Amino acid sequence: MQLIISKNRVTIVNTLKTLSPAAADTTTKQYQVVFFPEGGNLVKEVAIKVAFKVTDAFGKGIDCKGIVLSDNNDTLVSFQSFKFGMGHFMFTPASTQTYKAVLTLPDGRSITQQLPAAYEQGYVMQLEEDASDVIKITVTGKATPNQQVFLFAHSRQVMQIAEKQTPANGIATFSINKNKLADGITNITVFNEQQQPVCERLYFKRPAQVLSVTASSNAPRYGNRKRVAFTVNTKHGNEQNGVAADLSLAVYRLDSLQTVDPNSLPGYLWLTSELAGNIESPAYYFSATGDEIKEATENLLLVHGWRKFNWDLVLNDKHPAFEFAPEFDGHIISGQVKHNTNPQAQSVIDAFLSIPGIQLQFYNTRTNKEGRFYFDVRDYYGQNEIIVQTEGPDSNYRVDILNPFSERYSDQILPAFSLPATQQYMLNEQSIGMQVLNTYEQGKLSRFAVPAIDTFPFYGKPYKVYKLDDYTRFTTMEEVLREYVPEVAIRRWGGQLHLKVFDFDIRDFYPSDPLILLDGVKVDNRILLNYDPLKVNKLEVLTNKFIKGEFMYQGIVNFTTYHGDMQDLKLDSKAVILDYEGLQLKREFYSPVYKTEQQALSRLPDFRNLLYWSPNVQTDNSGQANVEFYTGDIKGKYVAVLQGMDEAGYTGSYYFTFDVNDK
């Protein structure tokens, strides 16, 4: 399985600085020409469809015309691109000689590129689709014409078709009912009798069931600071009954900087997320139906043929190793224990992570053979202080917390930045509006939704809680425990004092030390007994054995200070203490309300160009939802963009425009 990452180009401009003129692009234009035989390879004297793609240095498709020449410079085939620099032509290599293509670009430049080498023997596949919902796949094999071939079709790791055929005169034909295939992209692979993959290509089945999203507003135009209300409707295709769906909504002004994004959610889910590399204008393939869209889609799939699986690993049941574990419920904090002088020295040791505070957060794990450790942290929001400790290695070891962000960067070349004069004016206008909003509404812009966090400690309800202010205050922690905490005893062993928790099952104290925590930080007996008890607010005791991950603790003793900040606690020198940023809180979008005349007549300016944004517009079981917001002081044409999906996974998008004037 391959991780597909969506890329978007973002331009950041400092409007407080004078923009210098864009430097002239003196670099030589670079073009890339790639040919893709259908199924994978050219084979001598076998007709095959050959797709091609021509792109510039920035990955944008370039129109072209071209011819295929033999080694004697005889013209064999002529071709031209169809859409986004892609196209295809039929070609039959007469021999294994080297063929070359000469392409002519719109600027008159000519490029010569060799075609892939043709093999003396091998397999070729051809896919044809007729009007009766039948897909015919023809496999021609010259190496071993009578050996069986196998066809395997799968979509999103789910098998759709598995068939075998015995070729007749080296040709095997598979007929597949298109209705048996899943919507979206299907991978079709042909294997020989030795279970070796010999051909592969992609097929796209346009989603038959889509989420139809519509909206109707209460007016086509509005004045400044007026209420906008519209009803959202969602249903499946042309069905009458509505269906519940989750949608996102953005309402913003259309200008030279902001236009309607042509890339919709269906285009991303059905194409961009499935295909590696850059997909230019994925929404185009869903814009209409007909032969033009069908041919463009065919070209797109042909240039994305062999790219997804290493079939050797699959056939030998070798599971891929995931470099990055998915973060389902929180953030994964990772690190590594290293030897200061000998990097090869490794040992499996225990590691502990604590996030000090009133809300107890404590995690434990064990390093692997490379010294790596991972903590699956839950409900950790904002910036706080984390403490990582280890047990076992001596002072020659150190603990490094790894960078939580990917250190890989895109190798895509970006064009030289230039800002037309018309956009400079609009950019300055939006910058002023943003500064005005930050000045007058700063307090309302930084509102965050408080997440639902479980405030119970990881061990649940303790056996006993002691509020130290309810008892006589003593000057040492040893006196506190001896005088009024009968569940915890202090015993001398090995020349040192140790805490022991009482086991009510055997009516005796556990032989091993309990887990001792101070504001969530693991401490040993010596550090705890030397701590000032006047700084401790409460003490919780868990008398049962407790299993947490790979560890079993014979009781837990948890001390909490008044502010949860480990006041004056002196940790071991090997402990790592650093500021660490966790999950970001969900920010609440600010949209002013002008319900009353007094609110509408407010002298505070409203220069917003983004009127409304919500990631969770939810329609009910009848497929309806009502949305309302208010316009600002800037007139112009605005667009409302709705995108989302329902529980069945059907996706849809919709947008409409309205005008705002000063009347």
PEGITA-V689790 format. One record per helix or strand of 3 or more residues. SS is the DSSP state (H for helix, E for strand). FROM is the first residue (numbers start at 1). TO is the last residue. If there is no record, write none. Layout:
[[SS | FROM | TO] [SS | FROM | TO]]
//
This chain:
[[E | 31 | 37] [E | 47 | 56] [E | 64 | 69] [E | 75 | 80] [E | 86 | 92] [E | 100 | 105] [E | 110 | 114] [E | 123 | 129] [E | 134 | 141] [E | 148 | 155] [E | 158 | 166] [E | 171 | 177] [H | 178 | 180] [E | 184 | 191] [E | 197 | 205] [E | 211 | 217] [E | 227 | 236] [E | 245 | 253] [H | 265 | 272] [H | 282 | 286] [H | 291 | 302] [H | 311 | 315] [E | 330 | 339] [E | 350 | 355] [E | 361 | 366] [E | 372 | 378] [E | 383 | 391] [E | 397 | 401] [H | 421 | 440] [H | 442 | 445] [E | 464 | 467] [H | 468 | 470] [H | 477 | 484] [E | 488 | 493] [E | 496 | 503] [E | 515 | 518] [H | 525 | 529] [H | 533 | 535] [E | 536 | 548] [E | 551 | 561] [E | 576 | 581] [H | 597 | 600] [E | 610 | 618] [E | 624 | 630] [E | 636 | 646] [E | 651 | 660]]
//
